[in-house]
Amino acid sequence: MDNVVDSLNNAYQDFVSAAANVLEVKENAGFVKTTATDTALENFKQKVTVAAVARHGRARAESPWVFVEALFRRQRWAAIGSR
């Protein structure tokens, strides 16, 4: 049981760190799409999948993609609206 809790905790911490990194990289890039922002977003997607697998198992790993894509669309609209 401790291994499961540790795995969930590690996956969650990686997920939060990746999310913070996306925000930092996008802010530093002036919210313009760059190679660095693409890399940060790809890393975030990977962490979302790892967190989902740790929590739900392989069968439900695809469901976070819908959430991530919705965040990306919302972020793009927010960036466009702030110009």
N, CA, C and O atoms as a MOPAC input file, in Angstrom:
PM7 MOZYME 1SCF
protein

 N      0.81500 1    -1.19400 1     0.00000 1
 C      0.00000 1     0.00000 1     0.00000 1
 C      0.86100 1     1.26200 1     0.00000 1
 O      0.52900 1     2.24400 1    -0.66300 1
 N      1.95900 1     1.23200 1     0.74000 1
 C      2.84100 1     2.39400 1     0.77500 1
 C      3.39700 1     2.71800 1    -0.61300 1
 O      3.56300 1     3.88700 1    -0.96200 1
 N      3.68200 1     1.68200 1    -1.39700 1
 C      4.18400 1     1.90000 1    -2.75400 1
 C      3.15700 1     2.62100 1    -3.61800 1
 O      3.51600 1     3.48100 1    -4.42200 1
 N      1.88600 1     2.27600 1    -3.45900 1
 C      0.82300 1     2.92300 1    -4.22500 1
 C      0.71400 1     4.38900 1    -3.83200 1
 O      0.60800 1     5.25800 1    -4.69800 1
 N      0.73900 1     4.66300 1    -2.56200 1
 C      0.65700 1     6.04300 1    -2.07100 1
 C      1.87000 1     6.84100 1    -2.54800 1
 O      1.73100 1     7.98500 1    -2.98000 1
 N      3.03800 1     6.24900 1    -2.47000 1
 C      4.24800 1     6.93600 1    -2.95000 1
 C      4.17100 1     7.21500 1    -4.44400 1
 O      4.55000 1     8.29700 1    -4.89400 1
 N      3.68600 1     6.25200 1    -5.21300 1
 C      3.54900 1     6.45000 1    -6.65800 1
 C      2.57300 1     7.57000 1    -6.97600 1
 O      2.84300 1     8.41200 1    -7.83200 1
 N      1.43700 1     7.58000 1    -6.28600 1
 C      0.45300 1     8.64500 1    -6.49500 1
 C      1.02900 1    10.00700 1    -6.11000 1
 O      0.84700 1    10.98900 1    -6.83000 1
 N      1.70900 1    10.06000 1    -4.99600 1
 C      2.29800 1    11.31400 1    -4.53300 1
 C      3.35200 1    11.81900 1    -5.51600 1
 O      3.37000 1    13.00200 1    -5.85400 1
 N      4.22100 1    10.93200 1    -5.97000 1
 C      5.25800 1    11.33300 1    -6.92500 1
 C      4.66200 1    11.81300 1    -8.23800 1
 O      5.10600 1    12.81400 1    -8.79900 1
 N      3.64700 1    11.09400 1    -8.73100 1
 C      3.00600 1    11.48900 1    -9.98200 1
 C      2.32800 1    12.85200 1    -9.83000 1
 O      2.39100 1    13.68500 1   -10.73400 1
 N      1.68400 1    13.07500 1    -8.69100 1
 C      1.02000 1    14.35300 1    -8.45500 1
 C      2.03300 1    15.49200 1    -8.36400 1
 O      1.81600 1    16.55700 1    -8.94100 1
 N      3.12000 1    15.28200 1    -7.65800 1
 C      4.14800 1    16.31600 1    -7.53300 1
 C      4.76100 1    16.65500 1    -8.89400 1
 O      5.00400 1    17.82300 1    -9.19800 1
 N      5.00900 1    15.63000 1    -9.70600 1
 C      5.53300 1    15.86100 1   -11.06000 1
 C      4.53700 1    16.64200 1   -11.90500 1
 O      4.91800 1    17.53400 1   -12.66200 1
 N      3.25900 1    16.30200 1   -11.77300 1
 C      2.19300 1    16.98800 1   -12.49800 1
 C      2.13400 1    18.47100 1   -12.12000 1
 O      2.06500 1    19.33400 1   -12.99500 1
 N      2.16000 1    18.76000 1   -10.83200 1
 C      2.10500 1    20.14900 1   -10.36000 1
 C      3.34200 1    20.92600 1   -10.82000 1
 O      3.22700 1    22.07500 1   -11.24500 1
 N      4.50000 1    20.31800 1   -10.74000 1
 C      5.72800 1    20.97100 1   -11.19200 1
 C      5.68100 1    21.27300 1   -12.68700 1
 O      6.09100 1    22.34800 1   -13.12400 1
 N      5.18100 1    20.32400 1   -13.46200 1
 C      5.07900 1    20.53200 1   -14.91000 1
 C      4.08700 1    21.64100 1   -15.23700 1
 O      4.32600 1    22.43500 1   -16.14600 1
 N      2.97800 1    21.70300 1   -14.50600 1
 C      1.99000 1    22.76600 1   -14.72200 1
 C      2.59500 1    24.13100 1   -14.40600 1
 O      2.40100 1    25.08600 1   -15.15800 1
 N      3.31800 1    24.22300 1   -13.30900 1
 C      3.97500 1    25.48500 1   -12.94400 1
 C      5.01200 1    25.87000 1   -13.98500 1
 O      5.16700 1    27.04900 1   -14.30700 1
 N      5.71700 1    24.88700 1   -14.50800 1
 C      6.72400 1    25.14600 1   -15.53900 1
 C      6.07700 1    25.69800 1   -16.81000 1
 O      6.61400 1    26.61600 1   -17.43000 1
 N      4.93600 1    25.14700 1   -17.19800 1
 C      4.23400 1    25.64900 1   -18.38000 1
 C      3.90100 1    27.12300 1   -18.20300 1
 O      4.14200 1    27.93200 1   -19.10000 1
 N      3.35300 1    27.46700 1   -17.05600 1
 C      2.98700 1    28.86300 1   -16.80300 1
 C      4.20500 1    29.77900 1   -16.83400 1
 O      4.15700 1    30.86800 1   -17.40600 1
 N      5.28200 1    29.33800 1   -16.22100 1
 C      6.50600 1    30.14700 1   -16.18000 1
 C      7.09900 1    30.33300 1   -17.57800 1
 O      7.46800 1    31.44400 1   -17.95700 1
 N      7.18700 1    29.25000 1   -18.33300 1
 C      7.76500 1    29.32600 1   -19.67500 1
 C      6.90600 1    30.20200 1   -20.58200 1
 O      7.43300 1    31.01300 1   -21.34400 1
 N      5.57500 1    30.04100 1   -20.50200 1
 C      4.69100 1    30.85300 1   -21.34200 1
 C      4.78800 1    32.33000 1   -20.97200 1
 O      4.78000 1    33.19400 1   -21.85000 1
 N      4.87800 1    32.61900 1   -19.69100 1
 C      5.01200 1    34.01600 1   -19.26500 1
 C      6.33700 1    34.60000 1   -19.76300 1
 O      6.36600 1    35.72300 1   -20.26700 1
 N      7.41800 1    33.85500 1   -19.62800 1
 C      8.72900 1    34.31800 1   -20.08300 1
 C      8.76400 1    34.52600 1   -21.59700 1
 O      9.52400 1    35.35600 1   -22.09600 1
 N      7.93500 1    33.76600 1   -22.32900 1
 C      7.89600 1    33.88900 1   -23.78800 1
 C      6.89900 1    34.95100 1   -24.23900 1
 O      6.66500 1    35.12000 1   -25.43600 1
 N      6.31200 1    35.66600 1   -23.28100 1
 C      5.32700 1    36.67400 1   -23.64400 1
 C      4.05000 1    36.05800 1   -24.18200 1
 O      3.33900 1    36.68500 1   -24.96700 1
 N      3.75300 1    34.83300 1   -23.76700 1
 C      2.57100 1    34.08400 1   -24.16900 1
 C      2.50400 1    33.86400 1   -25.67700 1
 O      1.42500 1    33.76000 1   -26.26000 1
 N      3.67900 1    33.79500 1   -26.28900 1
 C      3.81200 1    33.48800 1   -27.71000 1
 C      4.30200 1    32.05300 1   -27.82500 1
 O      5.13100 1    31.60000 1   -27.03500 1
 N      3.77800 1    31.34200 1   -28.82100 1
 C      4.18400 1    29.95000 1   -29.02200 1
 C      5.64100 1    29.89500 1   -29.48200 1
 O      6.01800 1    30.50900 1   -30.48100 1
 N      6.44600 1    29.14700 1   -28.73300 1
 C      7.85900 1    28.95400 1   -29.05600 1
 C      8.20000 1    27.47800 1   -28.88800 1
 O      7.37000 1    26.68700 1   -28.44100 1
 N      9.40700 1    27.12100 1   -29.24300 1
 C      9.86300 1    25.75200 1   -29.02300 1
 C      9.84900 1    25.41600 1   -27.53700 1
 O      9.48700 1    24.30500 1   -27.14700 1
 N     10.24200 1    26.37500 1   -26.71500 1
 C     10.26300 1    26.14800 1   -25.26400 1
 C      8.85100 1    25.92400 1   -24.72200 1
 O      8.65000 1    25.05800 1   -23.87200 1
 N      7.87100 1    26.69500 1   -25.20500 1
 C      6.50200 1    26.49400 1   -24.72200 1
 C      5.95600 1    25.15700 1   -25.20200 1
 O      5.26300 1    24.46700 1   -24.45500 1
 N      6.26200 1    24.78400 1   -26.44300 1
 C      5.82800 1    23.47900 1   -26.94600 1
 C      6.42100 1    22.33800 1   -26.12700 1
 O      5.73200 1    21.36600 1   -25.81600 1
 N      7.69900 1    22.46000 1   -25.78000 1
 C      8.36200 1    21.44100 1   -24.97200 1
 C      7.73700 1    21.34900 1   -23.58600 1
 O      7.50100 1    20.25400 1   -23.07500 1
 N      7.47000 1    22.50300 1   -22.98400 1
 C      6.84600 1    22.51200 1   -21.65500 1
 C      5.45900 1    21.89800 1   -21.69600 1
 O      5.08500 1    21.15500 1   -20.78900 1
 N      4.68900 1    22.19900 1   -22.73700 1
 C      3.34300 1    21.62800 1   -22.85900 1
 C      3.39800 1    20.12500 1   -23.09100 1
 O      2.58600 1    19.38500 1   -22.53500 1
 N      4.32700 1    19.67000 1   -23.89000 1
 C      4.47000 1    18.23500 1   -24.12600 1
 C      4.85100 1    17.51400 1   -22.83000 1
 O      4.32500 1    16.44000 1   -22.54000 1
 N      5.74800 1    18.09400 1   -22.06700 1
 C      6.12000 1    17.51900 1   -20.77500 1
 C      4.91100 1    17.46400 1   -19.84400 1
 O      4.71400 1    16.48200 1   -19.12800 1
 N      4.10600 1    18.52300 1   -19.85900 1
 C      2.90000 1    18.56000 1   -19.03700 1
 C      1.93000 1    17.45000 1   -19.45300 1
 O      1.36700 1    16.76800 1   -18.59700 1
 N      1.73700 1    17.27000 1   -20.74600 1
 C      0.85700 1    16.20000 1   -21.22600 1
 C      1.33800 1    14.83900 1   -20.72600 1
 O      0.53700 1    14.00500 1   -20.30200 1
 N      2.63900 1    14.62500 1   -20.78100 1
 C      3.18200 1    13.35400 1   -20.30600 1
 C      2.92200 1    13.16200 1   -18.81800 1
 O      2.58300 1    12.06200 1   -18.38000 1
 N      3.07900 1    14.22600 1   -18.04600 1
 C      2.85500 1    14.12200 1   -16.59700 1
 C      1.38600 1    13.87900 1   -16.28600 1
 O      1.06900 1    13.16400 1   -15.33500 1
 N      0.48000 1    14.46400 1   -17.07400 1
 C     -0.94600 1    14.22100 1   -16.88800 1
 C     -1.24800 1    12.74900 1   -17.11100 1
 O     -1.98800 1    12.13400 1   -16.34400 1
 N     -0.67300 1    12.19100 1   -18.15900 1
 C     -0.90100 1    10.78100 1   -18.45400 1
 C     -0.33600 1     9.88400 1   -17.36500 1
 O     -0.98200 1     8.92300 1   -16.94800 1
 N      0.86000 1    10.19300 1   -16.90800 1
 C      1.46400 1     9.39400 1   -15.83100 1
 C      0.61900 1     9.47200 1   -14.56600 1
 O      0.40900 1     8.46100 1   -13.89700 1
 N      0.13300 1    10.66600 1   -14.23600 1
 C     -0.70400 1    10.82400 1   -13.04200 1
 C     -2.00100 1    10.03600 1   -13.19500 1
 O     -2.47000 1     9.42000 1   -12.23800 1
 N     -2.58100 1    10.05200 1   -14.39400 1
 C     -3.82100 1     9.31500 1   -14.62300 1
 C     -3.60200 1     7.81400 1   -14.51700 1
 O     -4.42800 1     7.09900 1   -13.94900 1
 N     -2.49400 1     7.34100 1   -15.06300 1
 C     -2.19100 1     5.91700 1   -14.97700 1
 C     -1.95500 1     5.52600 1   -13.52000 1
 O     -2.41600 1     4.47500 1   -13.07400 1
 N     -1.24700 1     6.36000 1   -12.78900 1
 C     -0.98800 1     6.06200 1   -11.37400 1
 C     -2.28800 1     6.01200 1   -10.58200 1
 O     -2.43100 1     5.22000 1    -9.65000 1
 N     -3.22400 1     6.86100 1   -10.96100 1
 C     -4.47500 1     6.92900 1   -10.20600 1
 C     -5.49800 1     5.89700 1   -10.66800 1
 O     -6.14200 1     5.24800 1    -9.84400 1
 N     -5.65100 1     5.74300 1   -11.98100 1
 C     -6.74500 1     4.93500 1   -12.50400 1
 C     -6.32300 1     3.66600 1   -13.21700 1
 O     -7.14800 1     2.78100 1   -13.44400 1
 N     -5.09000 1     3.56600 1   -13.56200 1
 C     -4.65900 1     2.43100 1   -14.36300 1
 C     -4.69100 1     2.76700 1   -15.84000 1
 O     -5.20900 1     3.81500 1   -16.22600 1
 N     -4.15900 1     1.91500 1   -16.64800 1
 C     -3.97000 1     2.16700 1   -18.08400 1
 C     -5.28000 1     2.42900 1   -18.82700 1
 O     -5.30500 1     3.24900 1   -19.74500 1
 N     -6.34400 1     1.76600 1   -18.46000 1
 C     -7.59000 1     1.86200 1   -19.22300 1
 C     -8.16100 1     3.27200 1   -19.25000 1
 O     -8.81600 1     3.64900 1   -20.22200 1
 N     -7.92900 1     4.05100 1   -18.21400 1
 C     -8.50600 1     5.38600 1   -18.15900 1
 C     -7.48500 1     6.47900 1   -18.44300 1
 O     -7.75100 1     7.65100 1   -18.17800 1
 N     -6.35400 1     6.12500 1   -18.96200 1
 C     -5.28100 1     7.10300 1   -19.18300 1
 C     -5.60900 1     8.10500 1   -20.26600 1
 O     -5.03600 1     9.19500 1   -20.27300 1
 N     -6.50400 1     7.78600 1   -21.18100 1
 C     -6.82600 1     8.70500 1   -22.27400 1
 C     -7.72700 1     9.84500 1   -21.82300 1
 O     -7.70500 1    10.90400 1   -22.44900 1
 N     -8.51300 1     9.68200 1   -20.77500 1
 C     -9.47000 1    10.70700 1   -20.37100 1
 C     -8.84400 1    12.04900 1   -20.00100 1
 O     -9.48800 1    13.07000 1   -20.23900 1
 N     -7.64600 1    12.12500 1   -19.44200 1
 C     -7.08000 1    13.44600 1   -19.14700 1
 C     -6.77000 1    14.26900 1   -20.38800 1
 O     -6.67100 1    15.49300 1   -20.30800 1
 N     -6.61500 1    13.61000 1   -21.53700 1
 C     -6.31100 1    14.36300 1   -22.75700 1
 C     -7.41700 1    15.35800 1   -23.07300 1
 O     -7.14200 1    16.46300 1   -23.54000 1
 N     -8.65700 1    14.97900 1   -22.82300 1
 C     -9.77600 1    15.88300 1   -23.06800 1
 C     -9.63100 1    17.11400 1   -22.18300 1
 O     -9.82500 1    18.24100 1   -22.64000 1
 N     -9.29600 1    16.90100 1   -20.94000 1
 C     -9.09100 1    18.00600 1   -19.99300 1
 C     -7.93100 1    18.89800 1   -20.42600 1
 O     -8.05300 1    20.12300 1   -20.42200 1
 N     -6.81300 1    18.29000 1   -20.79600 1
 C     -5.63400 1    19.05200 1   -21.20400 1
 C     -5.93700 1    19.87300 1   -22.45300 1
 O     -5.57700 1    21.04800 1   -22.52200 1
 N     -6.58800 1    19.27300 1   -23.43000 1
 C     -6.91800 1    20.00300 1   -24.65300 1
 C     -7.85300 1    21.16600 1   -24.35300 1
 O     -7.71500 1    22.23200 1   -24.95400 1
 N     -8.79600 1    20.98900 1   -23.44500 1
 C     -9.69100 1    22.09100 1   -23.06800 1
 C     -8.90500 1    23.22100 1   -22.40500 1
 O     -9.18500 1    24.39500 1   -22.64700 1
 N     -7.92500 1    22.87500 1   -21.57400 1
 C     -7.07900 1    23.90400 1   -20.96100 1
 C     -6.29800 1    24.67600 1   -22.00800 1
 O     -6.18800 1    25.90000 1   -21.92700 1
 N     -5.75700 1    23.97200 1   -22.98600 1
 C     -4.99400 1    24.63100 1   -24.04400 1
 C     -5.87400 1    25.59900 1   -24.82600 1
 O     -5.47200 1    26.72900 1   -25.10200 1
 N     -7.09100 1    25.14600 1   -25.18500 1
 C     -8.00100 1    26.02700 1   -25.93100 1
 C     -8.35300 1    27.25200 1   -25.09400 1
 O     -8.35800 1    28.37200 1   -25.60500 1
 N     -8.64200 1    27.05100 1   -23.82900 1
 C     -8.99700 1    28.16700 1   -22.95000 1
 C     -7.82800 1    29.13400 1   -22.81100 1
 O     -8.02100 1    30.34900 1   -22.82800 1
 N     -6.62700 1    28.60600 1   -22.67500 1
 C     -5.44500 1    29.43600 1   -22.53700 1
 C     -5.20000 1    30.27000 1   -23.79400 1
 O     -4.84200 1    31.44500 1   -23.71100 1
 N     -5.39500 1    29.65100 1   -24.95400 1
 C     -5.24300 1    30.39100 1   -26.22000 1
 C     -6.24400 1    31.52800 1   -26.29800 1
 O     -5.88600 1    32.64100 1   -26.68200 1
 N     -7.50400 1    31.26400 1   -25.93400 1
 C     -8.52200 1    32.32400 1   -25.98500 1
 C     -8.21000 1    33.42200 1   -24.98300 1
 O     -8.41800 1    34.59800 1   -25.27900 1
 N     -7.72000 1    33.06800 1   -23.81600 1
 C     -7.36600 1    34.06300 1   -22.80800 1
 C     -6.21800 1    34.92700 1   -23.31200 1
 O     -6.22800 1    36.14100 1   -23.10900 1
 N     -5.23100 1    34.32500 1   -23.96100 1
 C     -4.09400 1    35.05700 1   -24.47900 1
 C     -4.51900 1    35.98800 1   -25.61000 1
 O     -4.02900 1    37.11300 1   -25.70800 1
 N     -5.42700 1    35.52400 1   -26.46000 1
 C     -5.90700 1    36.35600 1   -27.56200 1
 C     -6.71700 1    37.52800 1   -27.02500 1
 O     -6.59400 1    38.65000 1   -27.51700 1
 N     -7.55100 1    37.26700 1   -26.01200 1
 C     -8.38000 1    38.31900 1   -25.44700 1
 C     -7.60300 1    39.39200 1   -24.69400 1
 O     -8.08800 1    40.51200 1   -24.53200 1
 N     -6.41100 1    39.05900 1   -24.23700 1
 C     -5.62200 1    40.02500 1   -23.44900 1
 C     -4.78800 1    40.94900 1   -24.32000 1
 O     -4.12300 1    41.85000 1   -23.80800 1
 N     -4.81400 1    40.74000 1   -25.60800 1
 C     -4.00800 1    41.57700 1   -26.51200 1
 C     -4.68100 1    42.86800 1   -26.82300 1
 O     -4.13700 1    43.68400 1   -27.56700 1

